[in-house]
Every structure is written in structure tokens, then in C-alpha cells.
Amino acid sequence: MRIDVLSIFPDMFKPMTESIIGKAVNRGLVDFSVTDFRNFTNNKHNNVDDTPFGGGAGMLLTPQPIFDAMDAIKAKAGDYGRVILLDPAGVPFTQAVAEDLSGEEHITFIAGHYEGYDERIRELVTDEISLGDYVLTGGELGAMVIIDATVRLIPEVLGNRESAIGDSFSTGLLEYPQYTRPADFRGRQVPEVLTSGNHAKIAEWRMKESLRRTYLRRPDLLEKIELTKEQVKLLAEVEAEETT
Ligand SMILES: Nc1nonc1C(=O)NC1CCNCC1
């Protein structure tokens, strides 16, 4: 996967190159490049923003530097790929969106600042994505979150010590409680079933606890998935246990 980012704060992405992205880049799984579109301005003061027509508070990113930076990406990479604009008005970012993006060959992120973007910038965009219903100072943190959640899903990126299989949300449910050694920590025991060696019972316990955690914390997720007969049975047990 090739990832391009347009940002006027490219140094914000340096920590990423020392963690998950760095490993993926070193293993040839990801090409990662940040372009400072301030380098593409054609005005004396290298301004990337200007006042809005019609008046009003705040400054808008002007189209020229971004269009020219995108042209440079296209000249280097052959195309832009999926072009993601970080914007509170975008589609909420979810695990499903990350899974969709993880199959792409090339993704370009446009991380904005100031009040917003000149509307003509949206002509370049294939997807507008929001990190949530709040206002950030820029799109960089959003781009980093999306990149992290997406790149980890590329096969071979996560080593054997980690796995995306069974992640919360990837099954449509929250993850079950997990335990590791010691079995007895300051008198706190690991549930016996997990040390029973009975894999069928362990699987059932994990599904039930996943349903319990989802039922208690995110019941809205239960509306979005079709439960199997086994899951319906287990959920009924959870509901009975949680209401007594
Ligand atoms: N929430 C958000 N999800 O993606 N981007 C978000 C955001 O708040 N962007 C800011 C909006 C105001 N201008 C600076 C960028």
C-alpha cells in the first residue's frame, strides 16, 4: 500500500514512522510519504489560506497549493488512489471503514487546518471521513488514527504476537475479557474455564462474555448484526443474569 499525506505540519507524522508504519515500511508493506503543500504555494508569503468570499470569521485553505501538490503526487505515483478528506461533516470512521481501506493500493489524505477548505478542493476527494463529532485544530491526528487502524489490517503487518482477528468491532461485538499469567494475581483468579483445556467451553465462554460486554456497554451494536441461534441463546442468558 502507498500512503500519501498532504499536510502543512509534516513533522507531526514522524512518530508514526518509528512505530507501526515504520515496521510496515521497513518490511516493504507500505510506502509512506508526507507532502507539505506549503511548498507548492505561488504567493510571496507562502500562504496556504485566505479570507472567505462573502465575509465571515476564519480562514480557508486555498485550492491552488493543494491541487498542485496533488499533481506532484500523481506525477510521482501515477495516480492519487482513494483521496480522503478529514472533515467533521464526513462519514464516521469505523472498523468497517478501516477494513475497506486496508484493501486499497494507494490512499492520499488531505489534512486541513484553519476554518475549513475551499469547496473546489472537494472535487479531488473520493471519501470525506470524520473522526467524531468534535472539532480538532487540524486533520493530522485524524489521518494518523485512520492510517494506524488501516495499516494494522494489512496482512503480515501484525506479527504473531498481535492479531486483528477477533478485534472489538471486527466481529461486530466488543472483545471478550482476556487474561494472561499468573493464573492467581493477588488473589484474583483467572476464570477456571480458561485453564480447563476444553476449547468448546472456552469458545462458548468467550462468545457469551463478548455478548455481555456489548449488551452492557454498546447495546447499539447488537442492533446492527444478525445473531446466530447460539448467540441468541447466550444473549438471553446474559440478559437474565444482568437483570436479576
Ligand atoms: N472531527 C474531525 N474529523 O476529521 N476532521 C475533523 C476536524 O475536526 N477537523 C478540523 C475542522 C476545523 N478545521 C480544522 C480541522
The ligand as a Tripos MOL2 file, in Angstrom:
@<TRIPOS>MOLECULE
LIG
   15    16     1     0     0
SMALL
NO_CHARGES

@<TRIPOS>ATOM
      1 N1        -13.6860   15.8470   13.7540 N.pl3     1 LIG1
      2 C1        -12.9140   15.7280   12.6320 C.ar      1 LIG1
      3 N2        -12.8020   14.5870   11.9160 N.ar      1 LIG1
      4 O1        -11.9690   14.8530   10.8910 O.2       1 LIG1
      5 N3        -11.5310   16.1010   10.9230 N.ar      1 LIG1
      6 C2        -12.1030   16.6810   11.9910 C.ar      1 LIG1
      7 C3        -11.8960   18.0640   12.4060 C.2       1 LIG1
      8 O2        -12.3250   18.4680   13.4750 O.2       1 LIG1
      9 N4        -11.2170   18.8440   11.5340 N.am      1 LIG1
     10 C4        -10.9780   20.2600   11.8170 C.3       1 LIG1
     11 C5        -12.1950   21.0700   11.4170 C.3       1 LIG1
     12 C6        -11.8990   22.5500   11.5880 C.3       1 LIG1
     13 N5        -10.7130   22.9110   10.8280 N.3       1 LIG1
     14 C7         -9.5380   22.1870   11.2190 C.3       1 LIG1
     15 C8         -9.7480   20.6980   11.0580 C.3       1 LIG1
@<TRIPOS>BOND
     1     1     2 1
     2     2     3 ar
     3     2     6 ar
     4     3     4 ar
     5     4     5 ar
     6     5     6 ar
     7     6     7 1
     8     7     8 2
     9     7     9 1
    10     9    10 1
    11    10    11 1
    12    10    15 1
    13    11    12 1
    14    12    13 1
    15    13    14 1
    16    14    15 1
@<TRIPOS>SUBSTRUCTURE
     1 LIG1         1 GROUP 0 **** ****
